[in-house]
C-alpha cells in the first residue's frame, strides 16, 4: 500500500504541469461539472453496497459472496446505465443546457460511460476493504493512476482532442480499475453479475437508504460547482477544481490509510476497555504530515501552483491551505467513528449526516452568492466539524472515547498562524524558508513520539525475513494469493466495517 501510494502520488503530481500547457480553466470547469454528475450517480447507484457488504460480505462463504456481489453489481450497473442514458439524451435533444452552460456532447458521452464503471468499481472496493485485501486496493490504485496518466497525455498531445482528453483519461483509468477488480474477484471465486433472488429483495430494501446517502454526497459536490458556475463563471469553477485536485490527492492518501487500519480500529472499537492505541498510532503521523503540508502551501502555495500549472491557475493557491484544514477535520475523531460503526450505530450517524447536508445545501446558495468560491469551502469545513462532533457524541453513548486529535488541532493552529503571518508581513523568500523550517520542526516535535513509533514499525516491516521456501514451492499462485488476500483476510475477524465513502 505504501508503494502504491507513493507511485500514484508521483503520477498524479506529474500530470498536473503537463495538461495546463494546452487546456485552460474553462475546460477544467467543464470537467469539474460533468465529473460532479459522475460522482453523484456513482454514489447514489451503489445498490446498497455501503450498508450490506460491511455487514454480510466478510462472514459469508465464497458462493454467498458471489451471489451477494452479483446482485448488488447488477442493480447498481442497471441504475447507473439508466442515469447515463438520461443524461446523454437530455443533452443530445437540447432539453437542458447543464448549469446554464453549453457542454460538448462528446464530453457528456465520455462522462456517461464512466458512470456504470465507477458504480461497480466502488462496490468491489468496499468488498476488498471488508475482507482485508489491501493488496488488491493498492494494485487497483496503481493501475488506475497509470492509465489515467498515459491515456490523458496520448489523447491530449497525440490526438489533440482538447478537454475531451480529461474524460478519456478518466474513462481509461476507471476501466483499468474495474479490470483489476474483476481479476481479484474471479481469483477468489466471488465474481458474478447475475442477480440472486435470495439477495435481490434485501438489496432493493437497502438500496433507497444507501442511495439517499450517496445522493446527498454527490449533490453537495454538484451544487457547489453549479453555484460557482452561476455566480462566478466556468473559469472560477476551473480554479476551484484545480485547488480541489490537491485536496483530492490528500484524501486519496487518507483513504488508503482508512482501508489499511479499519480492521484494527473496529476491533478496538468493539473492546470496551481498549485505549484505541493502534488507531491513534496509525492516524497521528497522518495528521502530522497533513499539518506540515498545510504550512508548506501557506508559505509557497502560489509558487507551487505556478510551477505545476504553468501560471494558469495561480488563484487556486489561496484556497489550498483551507482545503488542507478541511482534510484535517475530515480525518479527526477516528476513535469515535470506529466505536460508532463497530457497535452498529452507523445508521444513526448516516441519518444525521443526511439532515446536515440537506440543511447546508440550502445555506450553500447564499454563501456562494455573497462569498464566491469561499462559500463552498467554508460550508464544507462546517459540515465536517459538525459531523465529527456528532460521531463523538454517539460514541459516548457506548463508552469513554479517548481524545486522539491533538496533532490535528495543532496542525490547524499552525496553518492558520502561518497564513496570517504570510498575509500581514508579506515576507521575503528567505523569511518564508526560515518560517517553514521552524513550522516543520514544531510539527515534528509535537508528533515526535508517533513519528518514532512509525519509523520503528517500518523498520520491523522492511527487516522481516521473507518466506522464500514457500514462495519457491508455491510458485506464482502463492505470490498472487499474498498480494490479493492481504494480512487480515480471515472473514471471522470482522462483522461490519466503516463504509469507504468519505
C-alpha positions as CSV (number, residue, x, y, z in Angstrom):
1,X,0.0,0.0,0.0
2,X,2.8,2.4,0.8
3,X,4.5,1.7,-2.6
4,X,1.2,2.2,-4.4
5,X,0.5,5.5,-2.5
6,X,4.0,6.8,-3.5
7,X,3.6,5.7,-7.1
8,X,0.1,7.1,-7.5
9,X,1.1,10.4,-5.9
10,X,4.1,10.8,-8.2
11,X,1.9,10.0,-11.3
12,X,-0.8,12.4,-10.2
13,X,1.6,15.3,-9.5
14,X,3.5,14.6,-12.7
15,X,0.3,15.1,-14.8
16,X,-0.5,18.5,-13.3
17,X,2.2,20.6,-15.1
18,X,1.6,18.9,-18.4
19,X,-2.1,19.3,-19.2
20,X,-2.3,23.1,-18.5
21,X,0.1,23.7,-21.4
22,X,-2.9,23.0,-23.7
23,X,-6.0,23.2,-21.5
24,X,-7.4,26.3,-19.9
25,X,-9.5,26.9,-16.8
26,X,-12.8,26.8,-18.7
27,X,-12.1,23.3,-19.9
28,X,-11.2,22.2,-16.4
29,X,-14.5,23.8,-15.3
30,X,-16.4,21.6,-17.8
31,X,-14.6,18.6,-16.5
32,X,-15.4,19.5,-12.9
33,X,-19.1,20.0,-13.7
34,X,-19.5,16.7,-15.6
35,X,-17.5,14.7,-13.1
36,X,-19.8,16.1,-10.4
37,X,-22.6,14.3,-12.1
38,X,-20.5,11.1,-12.4
39,X,-19.8,11.3,-8.7
40,X,-23.5,11.9,-7.9
41,X,-24.6,8.8,-10.0
42,X,-21.7,6.6,-8.7
43,X,-22.5,7.4,-5.0
44,X,-26.3,7.0,-5.4
45,X,-26.3,3.9,-7.6
46,X,-24.3,1.6,-5.3
47,X,-27.2,-0.9,-4.9
48,X,-27.0,-0.7,-1.1
49,X,-23.4,-1.9,-1.0
50,X,-22.3,0.6,1.7
51,X,-24.8,-1.0,4.1
52,X,-24.9,-4.7,3.0
53,X,-21.3,-5.5,2.2
54,X,-19.8,-4.4,5.6
55,X,-22.5,-6.3,7.4
56,X,-22.6,-9.6,5.4
57,X,-19.8,-9.9,2.9
58,X,-17.0,-10.7,5.3
59,X,-18.5,-13.6,7.2
60,X,-20.2,-15.1,4.1
61,X,-18.9,-18.1,2.2
62,X,-17.5,-17.7,-1.4
63,X,-20.8,-18.8,-3.0
64,X,-22.8,-16.4,-0.8
65,X,-20.3,-13.6,-1.6
66,X,-20.6,-14.4,-5.3
67,X,-24.4,-14.1,-5.1
68,X,-24.4,-11.0,-3.0
69,X,-21.8,-9.2,-5.2
70,X,-23.6,-10.3,-8.4
71,X,-26.9,-9.0,-7.1
72,X,-25.6,-5.6,-5.9
73,X,-23.5,-5.1,-9.0
74,X,-26.4,-5.9,-11.3
75,X,-28.7,-3.4,-9.6
76,X,-26.0,-0.8,-9.5
77,X,-25.0,-1.2,-13.1
78,X,-28.6,-1.1,-14.2
79,X,-29.3,2.1,-12.3
80,X,-26.1,3.8,-13.4
81,X,-26.7,2.9,-17.0
82,X,-30.2,4.3,-17.0
83,X,-28.9,7.5,-15.4
84,X,-26.2,7.8,-18.0
85,X,-28.7,7.3,-20.9
86,X,-31.0,10.0,-19.4
87,X,-28.1,12.5,-19.1
88,X,-26.9,11.9,-22.7
89,X,-30.4,12.0,-24.1
90,X,-31.3,15.3,-22.3
91,X,-28.1,17.0,-23.7
92,X,-28.4,15.5,-27.2
93,X,-32.0,16.5,-27.6
94,X,-31.2,20.0,-26.3
95,X,-33.7,19.6,-23.5
96,X,-31.3,21.1,-21.0
97,X,-28.2,23.3,-21.1
98,X,-26.5,21.9,-18.0
99,X,-25.9,24.6,-15.4
100,X,-26.7,27.3,-17.9
101,X,-23.6,26.4,-20.0
102,X,-23.1,24.6,-23.3
103,X,-21.4,21.3,-22.7
104,X,-19.7,19.4,-25.6
105,X,-21.7,16.3,-26.4
106,X,-18.6,14.2,-26.7
107,X,-17.5,15.1,-23.2
108,X,-21.0,14.3,-21.9
109,X,-20.9,10.9,-23.6
110,X,-17.5,10.1,-22.2
111,X,-18.6,11.1,-18.7
112,X,-21.8,9.0,-19.0
113,X,-19.6,5.9,-20.0
114,X,-17.8,6.3,-16.7
115,X,-20.9,6.1,-14.5
116,X,-21.6,2.3,-14.6
117,X,-17.8,1.5,-14.4
118,X,-17.5,3.7,-11.3
119,X,-20.5,2.2,-9.6
120,X,-19.2,-1.4,-10.0
121,X,-15.7,-0.5,-9.0
122,X,-16.9,1.2,-5.9
123,X,-18.8,-1.9,-4.8
124,X,-15.7,-4.0,-5.4
125,X,-13.5,-1.7,-3.3
126,X,-15.9,-1.9,-0.4
127,X,-15.7,-5.7,-0.7
128,X,-11.9,-5.6,-0.7
129,X,-11.9,-3.3,2.3
130,X,-14.3,-5.5,4.4
131,X,-12.1,-8.6,3.7
132,X,-8.8,-7.0,4.3
133,X,-7.4,-7.2,0.7
134,X,-5.4,-4.1,0.9
135,X,-3.0,-5.5,-1.7
136,X,-5.9,-5.6,-4.3
137,X,-6.7,-1.9,-3.5
138,X,-3.1,-1.0,-3.9
139,X,-2.9,-2.8,-7.3
140,X,-6.1,-1.1,-8.4
141,X,-4.7,2.3,-7.4
142,X,-1.5,1.8,-9.4
143,X,-3.4,0.6,-12.5
144,X,-5.9,3.4,-12.4
145,X,-3.3,6.2,-11.9
146,X,-1.1,4.7,-14.7
147,X,-3.9,4.5,-17.2
148,X,-5.2,8.0,-16.4
149,X,-1.7,9.4,-16.9
150,X,-1.0,7.6,-20.2
151,X,-4.4,8.0,-21.8
152,X,-4.8,11.7,-20.9
153,X,-1.4,12.6,-22.4
154,X,-2.0,10.4,-25.6
155,X,-5.4,11.9,-26.2
156,X,-4.2,15.5,-25.5
157,X,-0.9,15.6,-27.3
158,X,-1.2,12.8,-29.9
159,X,-4.9,13.1,-31.0
160,X,-5.3,16.7,-29.9
161,X,-8.8,16.4,-28.6
162,X,-8.5,19.2,-26.1
163,X,-10.7,19.0,-23.0
164,X,-12.1,15.6,-24.0
165,X,-8.7,14.1,-23.1
166,X,-9.5,14.6,-19.4
167,X,-12.6,12.4,-19.8
168,X,-10.8,9.8,-21.9
169,X,-8.1,9.5,-19.3
170,X,-10.7,9.2,-16.5
171,X,-12.6,6.5,-18.5
172,X,-9.4,4.5,-19.2
173,X,-8.3,4.7,-15.6
174,X,-11.8,3.6,-14.4
175,X,-11.7,0.7,-16.9
176,X,-8.3,-0.4,-15.6
177,X,-9.5,-0.3,-12.0
178,X,-12.6,-2.4,-12.9
179,X,-10.4,-4.9,-14.7
180,X,-8.3,-5.4,-11.6
181,X,-11.4,-5.8,-9.5
182,X,-12.7,-8.5,-11.9
183,X,-9.4,-10.4,-11.8
184,X,-9.3,-10.3,-7.9
185,X,-12.9,-11.4,-7.5
186,X,-12.5,-14.1,-10.1
187,X,-9.4,-15.4,-8.4
188,X,-11.3,-15.8,-5.2
189,X,-14.4,-17.3,-6.9
190,X,-16.5,-14.3,-5.9
191,X,-17.3,-12.8,-9.3
192,X,-20.8,-12.8,-10.7
193,X,-23.1,-10.3,-12.4
194,X,-26.2,-12.4,-12.2
195,X,-28.7,-11.3,-9.5
196,X,-29.8,-13.8,-6.9
197,X,-33.5,-13.8,-5.9
198,X,-32.3,-14.6,-2.3
199,X,-30.4,-11.3,-2.1
200,X,-32.4,-9.2,-4.5
201,X,-35.2,-8.4,-2.0
202,X,-32.7,-7.4,0.6
203,X,-30.7,-5.3,-1.9
204,X,-33.8,-3.5,-3.1
205,X,-34.8,-2.9,0.5
206,X,-31.4,-1.3,1.4
207,X,-30.7,0.5,-1.9
208,X,-33.0,3.5,-1.2
209,X,-31.3,4.3,2.1
210,X,-27.9,3.9,0.6
211,X,-28.9,5.9,-2.5
212,X,-30.1,8.7,-0.3
213,X,-26.8,8.9,1.5
214,X,-24.8,8.7,-1.8
215,X,-27.1,11.2,-3.5
216,X,-26.6,13.8,-0.8
217,X,-22.8,13.4,-1.0
218,X,-22.9,13.8,-4.8
219,X,-25.5,16.5,-4.7
220,X,-23.3,18.7,-2.5
221,X,-20.4,18.5,-5.0
222,X,-22.8,19.1,-7.9
223,X,-24.4,22.0,-6.1
224,X,-21.1,23.6,-5.2
225,X,-20.0,23.5,-8.9
226,X,-23.4,24.7,-10.1
227,X,-23.5,27.7,-7.8
228,X,-19.9,28.7,-8.6
229,X,-20.6,28.5,-12.3
230,X,-23.8,30.5,-12.0
231,X,-22.2,33.2,-9.8
232,X,-18.6,33.2,-10.8
233,X,-18.5,31.5,-14.2
234,X,-16.8,28.4,-15.6
235,X,-13.3,30.0,-15.2
236,X,-13.7,30.2,-11.5
237,X,-15.2,26.7,-11.4
238,X,-11.9,25.6,-13.0
239,X,-9.9,27.5,-10.4
240,X,-11.8,25.7,-7.6
241,X,-11.5,22.4,-9.4
242,X,-7.7,22.9,-9.6
243,X,-7.5,23.7,-5.9
244,X,-9.5,20.5,-5.2
245,X,-7.0,18.4,-7.1
246,X,-4.6,18.9,-4.3
247,X,-7.3,18.2,-1.7
248,X,-8.4,15.1,-3.6
249,X,-4.8,13.8,-3.7
250,X,-4.5,14.2,0.1
251,X,-7.8,12.5,0.7
252,X,-6.8,9.6,-1.6
253,X,-3.8,9.0,0.6
254,X,-6.0,9.2,3.6
255,X,-8.5,6.7,2.2
256,X,-5.6,4.3,1.8
257,X,-4.9,4.6,5.5
258,X,-8.5,4.1,6.2
259,X,-8.7,0.8,4.2
260,X,-5.5,-0.4,5.9
261,X,-6.3,0.3,9.5
262,X,-10.0,-0.1,9.8
263,X,-9.7,-3.8,10.8
264,X,-7.7,-2.8,13.9
265,X,-9.9,0.2,14.6
266,X,-13.1,-1.8,14.5
267,X,-11.6,-4.5,16.7
268,X,-10.6,-1.8,19.3
269,X,-14.0,-0.2,18.9
270,X,-15.7,-3.4,20.0
271,X,-13.5,-3.8,23.0
272,X,-14.9,-1.5,25.8
273,X,-11.5,-1.4,27.6
274,X,-9.3,-0.7,24.6
275,X,-7.4,2.7,24.6
276,X,-7.6,2.7,20.8
277,X,-3.8,2.8,20.7
278,X,-3.5,1.2,17.3
279,X,-5.9,3.6,15.8
280,X,-4.0,6.5,17.3
281,X,-0.7,5.1,16.1
282,X,-1.9,5.0,12.5
283,X,-3.6,8.4,12.3
284,X,-1.2,10.6,14.4
285,X,1.6,10.5,11.7
286,X,-1.0,11.2,9.1
287,X,-2.3,14.3,11.0
288,X,1.3,15.4,11.4
289,X,2.0,15.1,7.7
290,X,-1.2,17.0,6.8
291,X,-0.1,19.8,9.2
292,X,3.3,20.0,7.5
293,X,1.7,20.0,4.1
294,X,-0.6,22.9,5.1
295,X,2.4,25.0,6.3
296,X,4.2,24.5,3.0
297,X,1.2,25.6,0.9
298,X,0.6,28.5,3.2
299,X,4.1,29.8,2.5
300,X,4.8,28.6,-1.0
301,X,1.4,27.7,-2.4
302,X,1.5,30.3,-5.2
303,X,5.0,29.2,-6.2
304,X,4.0,25.5,-6.3
305,X,0.8,26.1,-8.2
306,X,2.5,28.4,-10.6
307,X,5.2,25.8,-11.3
308,X,2.7,23.0,-11.7
309,X,0.1,24.8,-13.8
310,X,2.4,27.0,-15.8
311,X,0.9,30.1,-14.3
312,X,-2.7,29.3,-15.5
313,X,-4.2,28.6,-12.0
314,X,-2.3,30.8,-9.6
315,X,-5.5,32.0,-8.0
316,X,-6.1,28.4,-6.7
317,X,-3.2,28.8,-4.2
318,X,-5.3,31.0,-1.9
319,X,-7.8,28.1,-1.2
320,X,-5.5,25.1,-0.8
321,X,-4.4,25.7,2.8
322,X,-8.1,25.9,3.8
323,X,-8.7,22.6,2.0
324,X,-5.8,21.1,3.9
325,X,-7.5,22.3,7.1
326,X,-10.7,20.6,5.9
327,X,-8.8,17.3,5.4
328,X,-7.5,17.5,9.0
329,X,-11.1,17.9,10.2
330,X,-12.4,15.1,8.0
331,X,-9.8,12.7,9.4
332,X,-10.3,13.6,13.1
333,X,-12.4,11.6,15.6
334,X,-11.2,8.2,14.1
335,X,-11.7,6.5,17.5
336,X,-15.2,7.8,17.8
337,X,-16.0,6.7,14.2
338,X,-14.7,3.2,14.9
339,X,-16.7,2.8,18.1
340,X,-19.9,4.0,16.4
341,X,-19.7,1.8,13.3
342,X,-18.4,-1.2,15.2
343,X,-21.3,-1.1,17.6
344,X,-24.0,-0.7,14.9
345,X,-24.8,3.0,15.4
346,X,-23.8,3.7,11.8
347,X,-27.3,4.3,10.6
348,X,-27.8,7.0,13.3
349,X,-24.7,8.7,12.1
350,X,-25.8,8.4,8.4
351,X,-29.2,9.9,9.2
352,X,-27.7,12.8,11.0
353,X,-25.3,13.5,8.1
354,X,-28.2,13.3,5.6
355,X,-30.1,16.0,7.5
356,X,-26.9,18.1,8.0
357,X,-26.0,18.1,4.3
358,X,-29.6,18.9,3.3
359,X,-29.5,21.9,5.7
360,X,-26.2,23.1,4.4
361,X,-27.2,22.7,0.8
362,X,-29.8,25.4,1.5
363,X,-27.1,27.6,3.1
364,X,-24.8,27.0,0.2
365,X,-26.7,29.2,-2.2
366,X,-26.4,32.5,-0.3
367,X,-22.9,31.6,0.8
368,X,-21.7,31.3,-2.8
369,X,-23.7,34.3,-3.9
370,X,-22.0,36.6,-1.3
371,X,-18.6,35.0,-0.9
372,X,-17.9,33.3,-4.2
373,X,-15.5,30.4,-4.1
374,X,-15.0,30.8,-0.4
375,X,-18.7,29.9,0.2
376,X,-18.4,26.1,-0.6
377,X,-15.1,25.9,1.2
378,X,-16.4,27.3,4.5
379,X,-19.6,25.3,4.2
380,X,-17.5,22.1,3.7
381,X,-15.4,22.9,6.8
382,X,-18.6,23.5,8.9
383,X,-20.1,20.2,7.7
384,X,-17.0,18.2,8.5
385,X,-16.6,19.7,12.0
386,X,-20.3,19.2,12.9
387,X,-20.4,15.6,11.7
388,X,-17.2,14.7,13.6
389,X,-18.7,16.3,16.8
390,X,-21.8,14.2,16.3
391,X,-19.7,11.0,15.9
392,X,-18.1,11.7,19.2
393,X,-21.4,12.3,20.9
394,X,-22.8,9.0,19.6
395,X,-19.7,7.1,20.7
396,X,-20.0,8.5,24.2
397,X,-23.3,6.6,24.5
398,X,-21.3,3.4,24.3
399,X,-18.1,4.0,26.2
400,X,-15.4,6.6,27.0
401,X,-13.9,8.0,23.9
402,X,-10.1,8.8,24.2
403,X,-9.1,12.1,22.7
404,X,-6.6,11.5,19.9
405,X,-6.7,14.6,17.8
406,X,-4.1,16.9,19.4
407,X,-1.9,16.8,16.4
408,X,-4.9,17.6,14.1
409,X,-5.7,20.7,16.2
410,X,-2.0,21.6,16.4
411,X,-1.7,21.4,12.6
412,X,-4.8,23.6,12.1
413,X,-3.4,26.2,14.5
414,X,0.0,26.3,12.9
415,X,-1.5,26.5,9.4
416,X,-3.8,29.5,10.4
417,X,-0.9,31.2,12.1
418,X,1.4,30.8,9.2
419,X,-1.2,32.1,6.7
420,X,-1.9,35.1,8.9
421,X,1.8,35.9,9.2
422,X,2.4,35.4,5.4
423,X,-0.6,37.7,4.6
424,X,0.3,40.5,7.0
425,X,4.1,40.5,6.8
426,X,4.5,39.8,3.1
427,X,7.8,38.1,3.9
428,X,10.7,37.6,1.5
429,X,11.7,34.2,0.2
430,X,14.4,33.8,2.8
431,X,12.0,34.7,5.6
432,X,9.4,32.2,4.3
433,X,12.1,29.4,4.2
434,X,13.1,30.1,7.8
435,X,9.4,30.1,8.8
436,X,8.8,26.8,7.0
437,X,11.8,25.2,8.7
438,X,10.5,26.3,12.2
439,X,7.0,25.2,11.4
440,X,8.0,21.8,10.2
441,X,10.3,21.4,13.2
442,X,7.4,22.4,15.5
443,X,5.1,19.8,14.0
444,X,7.8,17.2,14.2
445,X,8.4,17.9,17.8
446,X,4.7,17.7,18.6
447,X,4.4,14.3,16.9
448,X,7.9,13.0,17.8
449,X,6.5,10.0,19.7
450,X,4.3,8.8,16.8
451,X,7.0,9.5,14.2
452,X,9.4,7.4,16.2
453,X,6.9,4.6,16.5
454,X,6.2,4.8,12.8
455,X,9.9,4.6,11.9
456,X,10.3,1.6,14.3
457,X,7.3,-0.2,12.7
458,X,8.6,0.5,9.2
459,X,12.0,-0.9,10.2
460,X,10.4,-4.1,11.5
461,X,8.4,-4.5,8.3
462,X,11.3,-4.0,6.0
463,X,13.7,-6.2,8.0
464,X,11.2,-9.1,8.4
465,X,12.6,-12.2,6.6
466,X,10.6,-13.3,3.5
467,X,9.2,-16.8,3.3
468,X,11.5,-17.8,0.4
469,X,10.9,-21.5,0.7
470,X,7.2,-21.1,0.5
471,X,7.4,-18.8,-2.5
472,X,9.7,-21.2,-4.3
473,X,7.5,-24.2,-3.6
474,X,4.2,-22.5,-4.4
475,X,5.2,-20.5,-7.5
476,X,3.2,-17.6,-8.9
477,X,-0.1,-18.7,-7.3
478,X,1.3,-18.2,-3.8
479,X,2.5,-14.7,-4.9
480,X,-0.9,-13.8,-6.2
481,X,-2.6,-15.1,-3.1
482,X,-0.4,-13.0,-0.8
483,X,-0.9,-9.9,-3.0
484,X,-4.7,-10.2,-3.2
485,X,-5.6,-11.5,0.2
486,X,-3.7,-9.1,2.5
487,X,-2.7,-9.7,6.1
488,X,-6.2,-9.9,7.6
489,X,-8.2,-11.9,5.2
490,X,-10.0,-14.2,7.6
491,X,-13.7,-13.4,7.4
492,X,-14.4,-14.1,11.0
493,X,-12.3,-11.1,12.2
494,X,-15.0,-8.7,11.1
495,X,-18.7,-8.3,11.2
496,X,-19.1,-4.8,9.7
497,X,-16.8,-2.0,8.7
498,X,-16.8,1.7,8.2
499,X,-18.1,2.4,4.7
500,X,-15.4,3.5,2.3
501,X,-17.4,6.6,1.4
502,X,-15.6,9.7,2.9
